[in-house]
Amino acid sequence: MSDSLIQRLDEARNHGPGALARACAALLAEARGVDHSAATRAVSRDRELSGLIAETASAERLAACLQDLAQTARCIGCATCCRTSSPTLYAEDLPRLKAAGLGWEGMVTLRAGEKAHSARLGGLQTLEHELIKLRERDGACAWLGEGGCGIYEHRPLQCRWLECWSGRHAGQLAERPRLSREELLAEDQTALALAREYEVKLTAAELHQALAEAAQGQDQAPALAMLELDHVLRTAIGQRYGYSTDALYLVLGRPAREVAGNYGLELTLEGETLVLRSKS
C-alpha cells in the first residue's frame, strides 16, 4: 500500500464524501486501466467501498478496499464493454432472448459485405459473415441503463465470456455457431421471404461498392439510387405487412442511409436535390 495512495485519499477525506468518491474513481481508473466514467460507475456499485466513502473511513481502510477492487478477477460493473458495443449473438443465445422477452425490435442484422465497427479490432471492418447483434444507442448497448444491464440474468454468451481482466475476448468464440435470421424468423415465413428478396434487390456488396465510390468523390448516382430503393422497400413492407421500423432492422438489416454513415457520408438536401456529403 503506497504512501502516495494514502496521501491522496487523506487529502480527499478533508473535503467530504463527494471528493472522496471522485478520488477513489480516479485511483481505480489508473489501477484497473478503465476510463474515469467507468471507474465512477464501479465505485458507486461496490457496496463495501460506497459504505466506507459515506462514513469517510480512514485512508488505510479505503486504500485496502480500493486495491482489492482493482485487483479482483471478476467483473466490477464498470460497463466499459457495454458502452463500447452491444454483443454479437450466438445460436445458444436464442433461449436467453426468449426468457428475457426480447422481441425483434431489440436486435439488428449486420449483413455480410457491409462495413461495421469492431470493438475488438478497432475501426471499421468489412464483414465476412452476417451478424445479429443487440441494438445500440449512441454506440452503447441499448440495454445498459443507469442501474446496470436490463437483461443481466439472461445476458448473451458474449457478455458472459468477456473478461477484461484476463484477456479473454470475443475472437475466441469464432467456432461457436452464430445466431442467424433463418433461426430468428423461422416462425414467420413472410418475414423470412422478405429478407431473402431484399438480399437480391439490394445486395450488401453492391451497396458497399456504391458508397465506397461516393466517399471517394466519384459518381453519387448509384449510391443515391440504392438509398432511395431501400427507403421505398422499407416503407412498402411496413405498410403492406405491418412490420415496425424497428423490426425491419432485424428482418432487412440496417437502413442504407445508416450504413452510409460508416463511409463518412450523410444524406442532405441542397435546394430540392438530395446529395451525399462527407460528415463534418
Residue pairs with C-beta under 8 A, 6 or more apart in sequence:
1 60
1 63
1 64
1 67
5 27
5 63
5 66
5 67
6 59
6 60
6 63
7 59
8 23
8 27
9 20
9 23
9 24
9 27
9 59
9 62
9 63
9 66
10 59
11 23
12 19
12 20
12 22
12 23
12 24
13 19
13 20
13 56
13 59
13 62
16 56
17 53
17 54
17 56
20 53
20 56
20 62
21 40
21 43
21 44
21 53
22 40
24 43
24 49
24 53
24 62
24 66
25 36
25 39
25 40
25 42
25 43
26 36
26 39
27 66
27 70
28 34
28 39
28 42
28 43
28 66
28 69
28 70
29 35
29 36
29 38
29 39
31 66
31 67
31 70
31 71
32 39
32 42
32 69
32 70
32 76
32 78
34 42
34 78
34 80
34 164
35 80
37 83
38 78
38 79
38 80
38 83
39 78
41 77
41 78
41 79
42 69
42 76
42 77
42 78
43 49
43 50
43 53
44 50
45 76
45 77
45 148
46 65
46 69
46 76
46 77
48 65
49 62
49 65
49 66
49 69
52 61
52 62
52 65
53 62
69 76
72 165
73 165
73 166
74 165
75 163
77 148
79 144
79 148
80 164
81 119
81 159
81 162
81 164
82 140
82 141
82 144
82 149
82 159
83 139
83 140
83 141
83 144
84 119
84 139
84 140
85 117
85 119
85 133
85 136
85 139
85 140
85 141
86 133
86 134
86 135
86 136
86 140
86 141
86 142
86 143
87 133
87 134
87 141
87 155
87 156
87 157
87 158
87 159
88 131
88 132
88 133
88 158
88 170
88 178
89 97
89 107
89 131
89 132
89 133
89 134
89 156
89 157
89 158
89 178
89 179
90 156
90 157
90 158
90 173
90 176
90 177
90 178
90 179
91 176
91 177
91 178
91 179
91 180
91 183
92 157
92 176
92 177
93 156
93 157
93 179
94 179
94 183
94 184
96 154
96 155
96 156
96 157
97 107
97 154
97 156
99 154
100 151
100 153
100 154
102 134
102 151
103 247
104 184
104 246
104 247
104 250
104 251
105 135
105 244
105 246
105 247
105 249
105 250
106 134
106 135
106 142
106 143
107 132
107 133
107 134
107 135
107 184
107 249
107 250
108 132
108 133
108 134
108 135
108 136
108 249
108 250
108 253
108 254
109 130
109 131
109 132
109 181
109 249
109 250
109 251
109 252
109 253
109 254
110 116
110 127
110 130
110 131
110 132
110 133
110 253
110 254
111 127
111 130
111 199
111 204
111 253
111 254
112 127
112 128
112 129
112 130
112 204
113 126
113 127
113 203
113 204
113 205
113 207
113 208
114 126
114 127
114 204
114 207
114 208
114 253
114 254
114 259
114 262
115 124
115 125
115 126
115 127
115 208
115 259
115 262
115 263
116 124
116 125
116 127
116 131
116 262
117 123
117 124
117 125
117 262
118 124
118 125
120 169
120 170
120 171
124 262
126 208
129 178
130 178
130 180
130 181
131 178
132 178
132 179
132 180
132 181
132 184
132 250
134 141
134 142
134 143
134 156
135 142
135 246
135 249
136 142
141 149
143 149
143 150
143 151
144 150
149 155
149 159
157 173
157 176
158 170
158 173
161 168
161 170
161 172
161 173
162 168
162 169
162 170
181 192
181 195
181 250
181 251
182 192
184 250
185 191
185 192
185 195
185 250
185 251
186 192
190 241
191 241
191 243
191 251
194 237
194 241
194 251
194 252
195 251
195 252
198 233
198 251
198 252
198 253
201 229
201 233
202 226
202 229
202 230
202 233
202 256
204 253
206 226
207 223
207 226
207 256
207 259
209 222
210 222
210 223
210 225
210 226
211 223
211 259
211 260
211 263
211 265
212 263
213 219
213 222
213 223
214 220
214 222
214 223
214 260
214 263
214 265
214 276
215 263
215 264
215 265
215 278
220 275
220 276
223 260
223 265
223 276
224 274
224 275
224 276
226 256
227 256
227 257
227 260
227 267
229 256
230 255
230 256
230 257
231 255
231 256
231 257
233 252
234 245
234 248
234 252
234 255
237 243
237 248
237 251
237 252
238 244
238 245
238 248
243 251
249 255
257 267
260 266
260 267
260 276
261 279
264 278
264 279
265 276
265 277
265 278
265 279
266 276
266 277
266 278
266 279
267 274
267 275
267 276
268 274
268 275
268 276
268 277
269 275
